[in-house]
Amino acid sequence: MSENIRGELTALANKARGAASFLAAINTDRKNEALRTVAARLVSETDYILKANSLDLASADENGVRSSMLDRLTLSRERIQAIANSILKVEALPDPTGLSEGWTRPNGLYIERRRVPLGVIGIIYEARPNVTADAASLCLKSGNAVILRGGKDALNSNTAICK
């Protein structure tokens, strides 16, 4: 691995670690509000996302990508709405972090069992733009930062979804 790439990855990981500390402290209402906002923005930016997706589809077609991969790569208004709906389903889930139970020992010592975020999660996946939104929403709900590495065939679509 070249020093340049190593430096870029280190910088990215350090940013994610900083974001993880911030995300771990966000309350459920703010996480849910963020998820609703992301879902709404995906729908409102459908044309922008579809234009980016058309660039990926054209490139994939030129490179002889098989039809099954093209289908996974293809976005439509309906698929973008489905992605937004899946984010809203994540929003409706109970927050997986926080106090799960607590009890007092006979000697008066209070003990708590808490669920906490992992911190930074790395996900590598193929050319499926919906995974970008799905993984990001699940990580946000659980208070984790995420580093996403989607397939090169979906670079424009993934970038548009992230914006």
C-alpha positions as CSV (number, residue, x, y, z in Angstrom):
1,M,0.0,0.0,0.0
2,S,1.4,3.4,-1.0
3,E,2.1,6.0,1.7
4,N,-0.4,8.3,0.0
5,I,-3.2,5.8,0.3
6,R,-2.2,4.8,3.8
7,G,-2.3,8.5,4.8
8,E,-5.7,9.0,3.2
9,L,-7.1,5.9,5.0
10,T,-5.7,7.0,8.3
11,A,-7.2,10.4,7.9
12,L,-10.6,8.9,7.0
13,A,-10.4,6.5,10.0
14,N,-9.5,9.4,12.4
15,K,-12.5,11.4,11.1
16,A,-14.8,8.5,11.6
17,R,-13.5,8.0,15.1
18,G,-14.3,11.6,15.9
19,A,-17.7,11.2,14.4
20,A,-18.3,8.0,16.4
21,S,-17.8,9.9,19.7
22,F,-20.3,12.5,18.6
23,L,-22.8,9.9,17.4
24,A,-22.6,7.8,20.6
25,A,-23.8,10.9,22.5
26,I,-26.8,11.7,20.3
27,N,-30.2,10.9,21.9
28,T,-32.9,8.8,20.2
29,D,-35.0,11.8,19.1
30,R,-32.1,13.4,17.3
31,K,-31.2,10.2,15.6
32,N,-34.8,9.6,14.5
33,E,-35.0,13.2,13.2
34,A,-31.8,12.7,11.2
35,L,-33.2,9.5,9.7
36,R,-36.5,11.2,8.7
37,T,-34.5,14.0,7.1
38,V,-32.3,11.6,5.2
39,A,-35.4,9.7,3.9
40,A,-37.1,13.0,2.8
41,R,-33.9,14.3,1.1
42,L,-33.5,11.0,-0.9
43,V,-37.0,11.5,-2.3
44,S,-36.5,15.2,-2.9
45,E,-33.2,14.5,-4.7
46,T,-34.5,11.7,-6.8
47,D,-33.7,13.4,-10.1
48,Y,-30.1,14.1,-9.0
49,I,-29.6,10.5,-7.9
50,L,-31.1,9.1,-11.1
51,K,-28.7,11.2,-13.2
52,A,-25.8,9.9,-11.2
53,N,-27.1,6.3,-11.6
54,S,-27.4,6.7,-15.3
55,L,-23.7,7.5,-15.5
56,D,-23.0,4.2,-13.6
57,L,-25.3,2.3,-15.8
58,A,-23.7,3.6,-19.0
59,S,-20.2,2.8,-17.7
60,A,-21.3,-0.7,-16.6
61,D,-22.9,-1.4,-20.0
62,E,-19.7,-0.3,-21.8
63,N,-17.7,-2.5,-19.5
64,G,-19.8,-5.6,-20.2
65,V,-21.3,-6.0,-16.7
66,R,-23.7,-8.9,-16.6
67,S,-27.4,-8.3,-16.6
68,S,-27.9,-9.5,-13.0
69,M,-25.4,-6.9,-11.8
70,L,-27.1,-4.2,-13.9
71,D,-30.4,-4.9,-12.3
72,R,-28.8,-4.5,-8.8
73,L,-27.2,-1.3,-9.9
74,T,-30.3,0.2,-11.5
75,L,-32.2,2.8,-9.5
76,S,-35.7,4.1,-10.3
77,R,-38.1,6.4,-8.6
78,E,-39.8,3.4,-7.1
79,R,-36.5,2.0,-5.8
80,I,-35.5,5.3,-4.3
81,Q,-38.8,5.6,-2.6
82,A,-38.3,2.0,-1.3
83,I,-34.9,3.0,0.1
84,A,-36.5,6.0,1.8
85,N,-39.2,3.7,3.2
86,S,-36.6,1.3,4.6
87,I,-34.9,4.2,6.3
88,L,-38.2,5.1,7.9
89,K,-38.5,1.5,9.1
90,V,-35.1,1.8,10.8
91,E,-36.3,5.1,12.4
92,A,-39.3,3.3,13.8
93,L,-37.2,0.6,15.5
94,P,-36.4,1.0,19.2
95,D,-33.1,2.5,19.9
96,P,-30.6,-0.3,20.4
97,T,-28.4,1.7,22.7
98,G,-28.8,2.7,26.3
99,L,-29.8,1.0,29.6
100,S,-31.1,-2.5,29.1
101,E,-31.6,-3.3,32.8
102,G,-30.4,-2.3,36.2
103,W,-30.6,-3.9,39.7
104,T,-29.5,-3.2,43.2
105,R,-27.3,-5.9,45.0
106,P,-28.1,-6.8,48.6
107,N,-25.1,-4.7,49.7
108,G,-26.7,-1.6,48.0
109,L,-24.4,-1.5,44.9
110,Y,-26.4,-0.5,41.9
111,I,-25.5,-2.4,38.7
112,E,-26.5,-1.5,35.1
113,R,-26.3,-3.3,31.9
114,R,-25.9,-0.9,29.0
115,R,-25.8,-1.4,25.2
116,V,-23.3,0.9,23.7
117,P,-22.2,1.7,20.1
118,L,-19.3,-0.3,18.7
119,G,-17.6,2.9,17.4
120,V,-16.6,2.7,13.8
121,I,-17.9,0.1,11.4
122,G,-16.4,-0.6,8.0
123,I,-18.5,-2.1,5.3
124,I,-17.4,-3.3,1.9
125,Y,-20.1,-4.2,-0.6
126,E,-20.7,-4.6,-4.3
127,A,-22.6,-2.4,-6.7
128,R,-25.8,-2.1,-4.8
129,P,-26.6,1.6,-4.1
130,N,-29.4,0.7,-1.7
131,V,-26.8,-0.8,0.7
132,T,-25.3,2.7,1.0
133,A,-28.4,4.1,2.6
134,D,-29.3,0.9,4.5
135,A,-25.9,0.6,6.1
136,A,-25.7,4.3,6.9
137,S,-29.2,4.3,8.5
138,L,-28.5,1.3,10.6
139,C,-25.2,2.7,11.8
140,L,-26.8,6.0,12.6
141,K,-29.6,4.4,14.6
142,S,-27.1,2.4,16.6
143,G,-24.9,5.4,17.2
144,N,-22.0,4.2,15.1
145,A,-19.8,5.9,12.5
146,V,-19.4,4.0,9.3
147,I,-16.9,3.8,6.5
148,L,-18.6,2.6,3.4
149,R,-16.7,1.1,0.4
150,G,-19.2,0.3,-2.3
151,G,-18.3,-1.3,-5.6
152,K,-16.7,0.8,-8.3
153,D,-19.6,0.2,-10.6
154,A,-21.9,2.3,-8.3
155,L,-19.5,5.1,-7.5
156,N,-21.6,7.9,-8.9
157,S,-24.9,6.6,-7.4
158,N,-23.3,6.0,-4.0
159,T,-21.8,9.5,-4.0
160,A,-25.2,11.0,-4.9
161,I,-26.9,9.1,-2.2
162,C,-24.3,10.3,0.4
163,K,-24.7,13.9,-0.7
